[in-house]
C-alpha cells in the first residue's frame, strides 16, 4: 500500500507549490488514507462568465476557468496544454473590458505548481516507445455546471484518439485546496499508451476508460493584484491607457492624431509648453494637427498630465521629420469659401434623421444595452445577437417582428466568447466567429442554452495584439468567409503574421485558403451585387481613404504592413476599390455591407459606419469588367454607430450598433439595437450615378421640377489618392470641374452631364444645388455623392 502511495505522490507532487514542498509527503498520505477528497456540490463560481476565451499573459487562444476564489486554471488551446494553476485572479483589461486598446488580460497571484513542473506535457507510447503525434483542441462542453475540454490526438498512421478532460477545484474534509483532472479516452489501440506529466514524471491514462489525476496543496495566503503602476516602465503609459489617448495616437506612427514623436519634435520641453499642452488636453479641440477634434479630458489631474507629457517627450529626436527621411507630401487642394450659415444636414455634413422612406423601432431597453458584434436569424424568426463586451455573449430574442419592444423575450444562450464579431445560421445550426476561432454552438438538450462549443477552424495565425480582429461572418456556397485585420502594436523588429490582412475562405472541415491580401481593418463582409463578395476597410497607414472592396483572388488591397520588409519599400500596385469612402466626409469606420431588398433601391447595397455613423447607400456598376460606383448618404437617426446589418423575416432591416469610449463611436454612444422598415413613402434623392463616355448620368427617385439646370447648379470635383506610410493620405491633383453641358431626360428623372477633363482612377465628387426640388415639391434628402471612376466607358 505504502509503495503504491509513494508512487502516486512521486507522480503528483513534484514541483507543487512554491515553498510548500516540506511536509507535503505526509500531507498527501493523510489525504489519501482518509479517503476524504470529493467534489463539492454545484459550484458558485467567482466570475460570470467563469469560463472565458481571451488573450492571457500575452498568449492568444487562451481559455481561463475561474473555478473558485481559491483556484483559477488556464489552458493554452493552441498547444492543448494546461497553462497555469493558481490562486489569485485575472486583471480584465482591454477594449471589451475597459475600453483600453494597448493592453490585454493578465493573471495575478501565486501558482500552486511551478511552471516548469506543471503536469501538462502529453506523451504517446507505442509498444513502450515514444512516437510523434498531433494534438488538437476540438472544443468544450458544459454539463451540470462543469466544463469538459475535448481534444483529438492524431497518430502518424492516421488513427484519431478522442481525449476529454474535466478539470475541477476540490477540497478535502479539512478544507485544503486541490485540483482534479478527470480524463476519458476513446479509440485507443491496444499497443498505445497516453500520458501527461512534466519532464520528470508522467501519469498514464487508462485506455478507453476514465482516469483521474488529483492533488492537494497546502493553503496559500490571500492574494492581491499588484498595483497597476508597478506594471509599467513609465507611469505616463498607465495614465494614457486609463484615458483614451491610444485610440487616436501611437508612439511613432501618425493615426487619427499625431504620433508622440511628432508632438515631441514640434515643441520645446519647458514649463510654458507644458502649460499650453496641458490646457489643450483638458479642453480638447482641433486646428493644430487637422480638423479632427480631440476629446476634452477635464478629469485628468495636473500631475497625471505632467507625467503623460514627460512620457511623450521621451520620444523627442534630434532631427526633424524631413531630416529623418520621412516624406512630407505636398498636396493640391480646392479652396473652400467659408459658409455664412451652418450647413444643412445632408448638404456638406452628415444627416441627422432617419430616412423618410423607413420607420424606426428601437429594440434595446434599459435592461438590454448590447454592444452588437453580429446579428443572424434562426429559421423560426428568432434573432441572435452577439455582444462585443466583457460577457462575450450570444442572446436569443423572440418577438422582434412586432413593434412593441416590451413584448420581446431576451435570453442569454452563450457566453465567454472572445470578441464575437460574426454570426451565421446554416441549416438551423449556429456559427459564431470569435477573435481566434470559428465556432459551432450546439444546444444538446433543447433548452435554448448552448452546451457545446465546437471548433470549426482555429488554424489562422494570431498574436496577442489587440487589433488582430476577425470580422464576418458570411456563408456562401458551402463555405464561410471572414476577414482578418492587421496588428497595430508590433515592435520595430516584428512583422505581421502572413495570415493577417486577408479574406479567408473556410471549409467546414476547418481548412482555409486566403483570397486576397493587404487589408487593414476590414470590419465588414457581405454578399453584394451579382452575388459577389464585398468587404469594407478602414483608412489608415497606406490607406488614404476608407473603402468598399470587391473581393478578388490574389488582389493586393494596399496595406503594406503585411508585405515583407523588402516588398514594403516597393509595394505592388494596389487594386482600386469599387468605391472610395473619403474619410470624415462619408466614412471613417465602415462596417458590414448588405444587398438592398426593397423600394427603388432594390439591388443596390448598404453599409454601416461606426464612427461616421449611420448607413450609407452604394450604387455599383461594372465598367470594362471592373466594379465601380457611387456612395450616398442614406440614414442617420440611430442610437450609436452602425456595426452590423441583417434582413429579418418581417422585411425589416435590423441594425446592430456598437462603440467604445474615446474615438471608435458615434457621439460616444456605445450600444444599440434597432430596425427600420420600408414604409412606401417616396424620398426625393439621387438614386444612381452612372459613368458615361465623357461624363455622367444622374438618376433621381422622382421627376425633377420644371426648371432649367445650369452648370453652376452642380458642383463637381475630382482627385486621386496617394497611399503613404503615414496615417491616411492626401488628395492629389484636387480640382474643380465645370460641366460643359447639362441635359434633362424627357421623364425628368435623369440628367446627363458632359464633363471635360475627367480622369480614370479618380474620385469624382458631386454636390447639387440645395434648392433643387421634385415635381411634387419635395426637397432633396441629401445633395452629395462620391463616385469612384476606376474606368471610363468606351464611346
Secondary structure, 3 states (H helix, E strand, C coil): CHHHHHHHHHHHHCCECCCCCCCHHHHHHHHHHCCCCECCCCCCCCCCCCEEEEEECCEEEEEEEEEECCEEEEEECCCCEEEEEEEEEEECCCHHHHCCCCCCCEEEEEECECHHHCCCEEEEEECCEECCEEEEEEEEEEECCEEEEEEEEEECCCCEEEEEEEEEEEECCCCCEEEEEEEEEECCCCCEEEEEECCCCEEECCCCCEEEEEEECCCCCCCCCCCHHHHCCCHHHHHHHHCCHHHHCCCCCCCCCCCHHHHHHHCCCCHHHHHHHHHHHHHCECCCCCCCCECCCCCCCHHHHHHHHHHHHHHCCCCCCCCCCCCCCCCCCCCCCCCCCCCCECCCECCCCCCCCEEEEECCECCECCCEEEEEECCCCCEEEEECCCCCCEEEEECCCCCCHHHCEEEEEECCCCCCCEEEEECCEEEEECCCCEEEEECCCCCCCCCEEEEEECCCCCCCCCCCCEEEEEEECCEEEEEECCCCCCCCCCCCCCCCCCEEEECCCCCEEECCECCCCCCCEEECHHHCEEEEECCEECECCEEEEECCCCCECCCHHHCCHHHHHCCCCCCCCCEEECECCCECCEEEEEECCCHHHCCCEEEEECCCCCEEEEEEEEECCEEEEEEEEEECCCCCEEEEEEECCCCCEEEEEECCCCCCCECCECEEEEEEEECCCCCCCEEEEEEECCEEEEEECCCECCCCCCHHHEEEEEEEECCCCCECCCEEEEEEECCCEEEECCCCCEEEEECCCCCCCEEEEEEECCCCEECCCCECCCCEEEEEECCCCCC
